[in-house]
Amino acid sequence: MYATAAKIIKSAKRCVAFTGAGISVESGIPPFRGENGLWNKYDPATFDIQYFHQNTRQSWEVIREIFYDLFGQVQPNIAHYALAQMEAKGLVAAVITQNVDNLHAEAGSRRIHEFHGSLKKLVCLGCKTCYTVSQIDLTILPPVCLQCGGILKPDVIFFGEAIPEPARTHSFNETSRADCFILIGTTGTVAPANMIPRAAKSNGARIIEINPNPSEYTQSVTDIFLQDKASVAMEKLMKEIER
């Protein structure tokens, strides 16, 4: 299976990777859903945009605890680095990710479409000025804009918000051009992101799926299912590619 997957990737005209929470679990970031998911500990309503506007400080306290205290020290893992290496070799044209952890960039990937935004950026709800997290003191909540004093929000989508542009358009453009799609650590349960692999399949792309367990894609769109953890699978795949 790995040899066949490697052959498909090497012969593809344009291969795109599509990643979900599973690729970052091995870096120490828990998934949102499932047995050990964050939604078992935290109320998802905290991340509803209306709740954020109405209870800004309370929302920010949870945001800081999860995303900046818990996630703040994580590092990319083998799977992230492998994708960056594949891009450097010209085997992967782009990464479309549902993740907001910035680990693809930290691993060295350059062409990344962050479908749900990035925690490394904060945006002012007033004047729309953007900041990197390092520019803002998160010991004071809620953080405010240095330009206008408006409330800052992580530049990620909350429940009730639309997928950001240009990430949405770029992601679907990549999907329409790809003849190979590598799905890594995504279950296919989150809409509208789960439309992307299905659109790729409809456009004729070969689908290689990496997951420790079958997903919503496995029986419907996947051509080759590599049933392993992301790091294990990507290490095996890189060995086959380099043969």
BELGI-V876859 format. One record per residue. N is the residue number from 1. OMEGA is omega in whole degrees, 0 to 359 (NA if undefined). NEAR is the number of other C-alpha atoms within 8 Angstrom. Layout:
n=N omega=OMEGA near=NEAR
n=N omega=OMEGA near=NEAR
//
This chain:
n=1 omega=181 near=7
n=2 omega=179 near=9
n=3 omega=179 near=9
n=4 omega=178 near=7
n=5 omega=179 near=11
n=6 omega=179 near=12
n=7 omega=179 near=9
n=8 omega=181 near=10
n=9 omega=183 near=10
n=10 omega=181 near=8
n=11 omega=182 near=6
n=12 omega=174 near=10
n=13 omega=178 near=7
n=14 omega=181 near=11
n=15 omega=182 near=15
n=16 omega=176 near=15
n=17 omega=179 near=13
n=18 omega=188 near=14
n=19 omega=177 near=15
n=20 omega=187 near=13
n=21 omega=184 near=13
n=22 omega=180 near=13
n=23 omega=183 near=13
n=24 omega=180 near=13
n=25 omega=181 near=10
n=26 omega=173 near=9
n=27 omega=179 near=9
n=28 omega=178 near=8
n=29 omega=180 near=10
n=30 omega=175 near=10
n=31 omega=178 near=11
n=32 omega=184 near=8
n=33 omega=177 near=9
n=34 omega=189 near=6
n=35 omega=181 near=5
n=36 omega=184 near=8
n=37 omega=181 near=11
n=38 omega=182 near=10
n=39 omega=173 near=9
n=40 omega=181 near=9
n=41 omega=183 near=6
n=42 omega=179 near=7
n=43 omega=179 near=7
n=44 omega=180 near=7
n=45 omega=177 near=6
n=46 omega=183 near=10
n=47 omega=171 near=10
n=48 omega=186 near=11
n=49 omega=178 near=10
n=50 omega=177 near=7
n=51 omega=180 near=12
n=52 omega=180 near=12
n=53 omega=185 near=7
n=54 omega=183 near=6
n=55 omega=192 near=8
n=56 omega=182 near=10
n=57 omega=181 near=8
n=58 omega=178 near=7
n=59 omega=181 near=12
n=60 omega=178 near=11
n=61 omega=178 near=9
n=62 omega=179 near=9
n=63 omega=181 near=9
n=64 omega=182 near=10
n=65 omega=183 near=9
n=66 omega=194 near=9
n=67 omega=184 near=10
n=68 omega=174 near=9
n=69 omega=183 near=9
n=70 omega=184 near=9
n=71 omega=193 near=11
n=72 omega=185 near=7
n=73 omega=184 near=6
n=74 omega=181 near=8
n=75 omega=175 near=7
n=76 omega=176 near=13
n=77 omega=185 near=11
n=78 omega=183 near=9
n=79 omega=177 near=13
n=80 omega=181 near=12
n=81 omega=180 near=13
n=82 omega=178 near=11
n=83 omega=178 near=11
n=84 omega=178 near=13
n=85 omega=179 near=10
n=86 omega=176 near=10
n=87 omega=180 near=13
n=88 omega=179 near=8
n=89 omega=181 near=7
n=90 omega=181 near=7
n=91 omega=177 near=12
n=92 omega=184 near=14
n=93 omega=183 near=10
n=94 omega=173 near=13
n=95 omega=170 near=13
n=96 omega=183 near=13
n=97 omega=172 near=13
n=98 omega=186 near=12
n=99 omega=182 near=13
n=100 omega=190 near=11
n=101 omega=177 near=8
n=102 omega=186 near=10
n=103 omega=176 near=10
n=104 omega=179 near=12
n=105 omega=181 near=9
n=106 omega=179 near=9
n=107 omega=177 near=11
n=108 omega=174 near=9
n=109 omega=184 near=14
n=110 omega=182 near=8
n=111 omega=186 near=7
n=112 omega=175 near=11
n=113 omega=184 near=12
n=114 omega=189 near=12
n=115 omega=181 near=14
n=116 omega=179 near=12
n=117 omega=183 near=11
n=118 omega=178 near=13
n=119 omega=181 near=13
n=120 omega=180 near=10
n=121 omega=174 near=11
n=122 omega=181 near=13
n=123 omega=179 near=12
n=124 omega=179 near=14
n=125 omega=179 near=9
n=126 omega=186 near=7
n=127 omega=177 near=7
n=128 omega=175 near=7
n=129 omega=180 near=8
n=130 omega=178 near=8
n=131 omega=165 near=9
n=132 omega=183 near=9
n=133 omega=182 near=9
n=134 omega=180 near=5
n=135 omega=189 near=6
n=136 omega=178 near=8
n=137 omega=182 near=7
n=138 omega=172 near=8
n=139 omega=177 near=4
n=140 omega=183 near=6
n=141 omega=352 near=8
n=142 omega=178 near=10
n=143 omega=183 near=10
n=144 omega=181 near=9
n=145 omega=179 near=11
n=146 omega=181 near=5
n=147 omega=188 near=5
n=148 omega=181 near=7
n=149 omega=179 near=7
n=150 omega=180 near=10
n=151 omega=175 near=11
n=152 omega=179 near=12
n=153 omega=173 near=8
n=154 omega=183 near=10
n=155 omega=176 near=11
n=156 omega=181 near=9
n=157 omega=172 near=10
n=158 omega=173 near=8
n=159 omega=181 near=7
n=160 omega=178 near=7
n=161 omega=179 near=7
n=162 omega=175 near=5
n=163 omega=184 near=9
n=164 omega=170 near=10
n=165 omega=6 near=6
n=166 omega=185 near=6
n=167 omega=182 near=11
n=168 omega=181 near=11
n=169 omega=179 near=8
n=170 omega=181 near=9
n=171 omega=181 near=12
n=172 omega=174 near=9
n=173 omega=177 near=8
n=174 omega=181 near=10
n=175 omega=182 near=13
n=176 omega=184 near=9
n=177 omega=188 near=7
n=178 omega=171 near=13
n=179 omega=175 near=13
n=180 omega=180 near=15
n=181 omega=176 near=15
n=182 omega=178 near=12
n=183 omega=182 near=13
n=184 omega=172 near=14
n=185 omega=179 near=12
n=186 omega=188 near=12
n=187 omega=181 near=10
n=188 omega=183 near=10
n=189 omega=185 near=6
n=190 omega=178 near=7
n=191 omega=0 near=7
n=192 omega=181 near=6
n=193 omega=183 near=9
n=194 omega=176 near=10
n=195 omega=189 near=8
n=196 omega=178 near=11
n=197 omega=179 near=13
n=198 omega=177 near=9
n=199 omega=178 near=10
n=200 omega=178 near=14
n=201 omega=179 near=11
n=202 omega=180 near=7
n=203 omega=174 near=9
n=204 omega=180 near=7
n=205 omega=170 near=11
n=206 omega=185 near=11
n=207 omega=175 near=14
n=208 omega=182 near=14
n=209 omega=175 near=13
n=210 omega=179 near=15
n=211 omega=176 near=16
n=212 omega=179 near=8
n=213 omega=177 near=6
n=214 omega=182 near=9
n=215 omega=175 near=10
n=216 omega=182 near=9
n=217 omega=195 near=10
n=218 omega=182 near=10
n=219 omega=187 near=7
n=220 omega=183 near=6
n=221 omega=187 near=10
n=222 omega=175 near=12
n=223 omega=179 near=8
n=224 omega=181 near=9
n=225 omega=177 near=11
n=226 omega=189 near=11
n=227 omega=179 near=10
n=228 omega=170 near=10
n=229 omega=186 near=9
n=230 omega=183 near=14
n=231 omega=180 near=11
n=232 omega=182 near=9
n=233 omega=182 near=12
n=234 omega=177 near=11
n=235 omega=178 near=11
n=236 omega=182 near=9
n=237 omega=180 near=12
n=238 omega=178 near=10
n=239 omega=179 near=8
n=240 omega=180 near=10
n=241 omega=185 near=10
n=242 omega=179 near=5
n=243 omega=NA near=4
//
